[in-house]
């Protein structure tokens, strides 16, 4: 068994077993705050994905209906930001190009597996109804492009972090401006320029043309709730470009973290940079609304700044002040982040697909039975729904803690 480097874990995608660390004793060279930040993000993901009842959920645990940003809308960009930071800390990123491609393909494979699972056991399931875009699919593309950009923009093939960061920053500005111009000025066939509605925007048109409606999140084979909408997907092709920009903000942050600065200077620098980014996002909002589904430029700037601020706080508390004990559960979650993502996705779908006999002798969904019997009677509707989500998190933590104690980390 080899010891995993910090960023090997940071970009870990479940595929092979590696690592040798003693329980709750990580190498001193690890950036513990990044592990904790990743674990906090994963814990939030589990909670927002697994309410007992979607009709009784506290508003911070729901996505914004369209424009706007709730705490839940921070989860995905946080994870992409973390992937970007980890790219700069990984020795393997500067190794074989094929390794980067292989990692991306494995992540993509897991994403396609999860979008199809477990529907291929249904006789009605065919490849014609398989959703192609998805969260892991977007992470795979963002990791691939950001890692390649990181390598291709190194000045003179040498490590010069300031010049490197300026080049990457210029790329971010260019991509966000081009995406804004395309989404607001380019006419959509059969529609109009500047239409930012779910089905009428340019990205939705491209996704329908490339994938076909049956392969998208809305107008999917089993999406019966929105028959009036043309197909669209929140992880579509065009909106992946600004999502890459979110990842590259993480890359620039990683360059700052490895720069020759004092720890206090690094924490202050991240906090100072975060505020203008968030302000720029808010200032752009009236022209190009903050919107997760479209991954608008204002959303990239606002959530990128929020991610910087959150990492700065974790870095100051954990790595600078040394207050580490509270973070251990989140570090354990963060060390096996994609293993947790895959496990959560499998369990979430199985709880919905599996049917058991209810009290009235009729088949009911297993998730509904567990919730109504064990959680609904003990608290108010919203609290019962939240308790169900927290119970899911506790179960997943127990599994990951067992893997941690056995020195098992899953990665590609």
Secondary structure, 3 states (H helix, E strand, C coil): CCCCCHHHHHCCCCCEEECCCECCECCCCCCHHHHHHHHHHHHHHHHHHCCCCCCCCCHHHCCCCCCCCCHHHHHHHHHHHHHHHHHHHCHHHHCCHHHHHHHHHHHHHHHHHHHHCCHHHCCCCCHHHCCCCCHHHHHHHHHHHHHHHHHHCCHHHCCCHHHHHHHHHHHHHHHHHHHHHHHHHCCCCCCCCCCCCCCCCHHHHHHHHHHCHHHCCECCCCCCCCCCCCCECCCCCCHHHHHHHHHHHHHHHHHHHCCCCCHHHHHHHHHHHHHHHHHHHHHHCCCCCCCCCCCCHHHHHHHHHHHHHHHHHHHHHHHHCCCCHHHHHHHHHHHCHHHHHHHHHHHHHHHHHCEEECCCCCEEEHHHHHHHHHHHHHCCHHHHHHHHHHHHHHHHHHHHHHHHHCCCEEEC
